[in-house]
Amino acid sequence: MKPFPRAEISRSALQHNMERLREIAPQSHVMAVVKANGYGHGLLNVANCLEMADGFGLARLEEALMLRMGGVKAKLLLLEGVFRLDDLHKLVEHDIETVVHHRSQLDMLEQVSLSAPVTVWMKIDSGMHRLGFCPEEFREMYARLVVCPNVAKPVHLMTHFACADEPNNPMTQAQLEVFTGLTRGLPGHRTLANSAGTLYWKDTQADWVRAGIALYGISPVMGDLGSDHGLQPAMDLVSRLISVREHKAGEPVGYGSYWQARQDTRLGIVAIGYGDGYPRNAPEGTPVWINGRLVPIVGRVSMDMLSVDLGWNARDQVGDDAVLWGRDLPVEVVAEHIGTIAYELVTKLTPRVAVCLD
Ligand SMILES: *Cc1c(COP(=O)(O)O)cnc(C)c1O
């Protein structure tokens, strides 16, 4: 018997999405962003399926070390850089590249004594105002990096977009202009685009695109789907019915008893809940795919289970599969019902969900 709940990860979908991104950004290298456990799809699974990626992007050193321990030889980049001086030695030891976005990281590079220089991507704050050197300090900080013996030459250049997921927002063009103006004539590679930049703002693709969510077959843009861009969902989140019961009009279900059936029906109890990472705030009507159709969640999601209204003439049986999202029910649609984004749903799955590669 297959474990449940489980996240079934499709190798062929991941590989298809990688090929699709190469078609969309034909002049660029593709960095596959696999932070946060490969957006919940399993860090090593994803890296092993995507051997054709030109490199992998991570948020934390621990994630990069897990890839190296797992035998991954590809280029690795820490998108937030290092937070402790000692970590710089680990970068050299394990051949990991780093972003430098703050003076404190530059100070560490100047203080440490390394056995070999590290490859650095200097991050510019072109308008998002989260991480990166602001335009006024860019020249001075760039000059310090260039003369630092612990920094490999050339220094590469990056920025990140605040609003690339809004195809009509002028912010992205403005950020592109700030970045282009500051970096004109400098050597090194450039990277600006996340998935939304890659899909919607061709001018931002540059030497490297950094694609996360699109790799997993999910659209970064509210109101459209991965399939609108020729992408395939890489995760099916599957559990099963552990009870099917007759339910009378007027009877409530679940904690708080706040939902009551308007007519006689059958309820299905699905073995998944907030203890698995399925959000407790999923409202009544959030869809679940069971036996070829969508049925609505009713009552409150509890820790280990949730209830669905199967309908009075339902033929579903205990043991039948219930799909919370995936090929037949895009996670973008579920996210919209819940009032969040698909990124959060896939990354929040807990270790109780078995991650299975097909
Ligand atoms: C997470 C991240 C990405 C990937 O973003 P998506 O929207 O998932 O494509 C790209 N760049 C940086 C710096 C990131 O932190």
The ligand as a Tripos MOL2 file, in Angstrom:
@<TRIPOS>MOLECULE
LIG
   15    15     1     0     0
SMALL
NO_CHARGES

@<TRIPOS>ATOM
      1 C1         13.4710   32.3080   -4.4070 C.3       1 LIG1
      2 C2         14.2550   33.1740   -5.3140 C.ar      1 LIG1
      3 C3         14.0950   33.0610   -6.7140 C.ar      1 LIG1
      4 C4         13.0540   32.1710   -7.3560 C.3       1 LIG1
      5 O1         11.8040   32.8300   -7.3750 O.3       1 LIG1
      6 P1         10.5380   32.2080   -8.1310 P.3       1 LIG1
      7 O2          9.5160   33.2680   -8.0540 O.co2     1 LIG1
      8 O3         10.1570   30.9870   -7.3570 O.co2     1 LIG1
      9 O4         10.9870   31.8660   -9.5030 O.co2     1 LIG1
     10 C5         14.9150   33.8230   -7.5130 C.ar      1 LIG1
     11 N1         15.8350   34.6690   -6.9800 N.ar      1 LIG1
     12 C6         15.9920   34.8130   -5.6510 C.ar      1 LIG1
     13 C7         17.0090   35.7680   -5.1220 C.3       1 LIG1
     14 C8         15.2060   34.0880   -4.7750 C.ar      1 LIG1
     15 O5         15.3630   34.2340   -3.4570 O.3       1 LIG1
@<TRIPOS>BOND
     1     1     2 1
     2     2     3 ar
     3     2    14 ar
     4     3     4 1
     5     3    10 ar
     6     4     5 1
     7     5     6 1
     8     6     7 2
     9     6     8 1
    10     6     9 1
    11    10    11 ar
    12    11    12 ar
    13    12    13 1
    14    12    14 ar
    15    14    15 1
@<TRIPOS>SUBSTRUCTURE
     1 LIG1         1 GROUP 0 **** ****
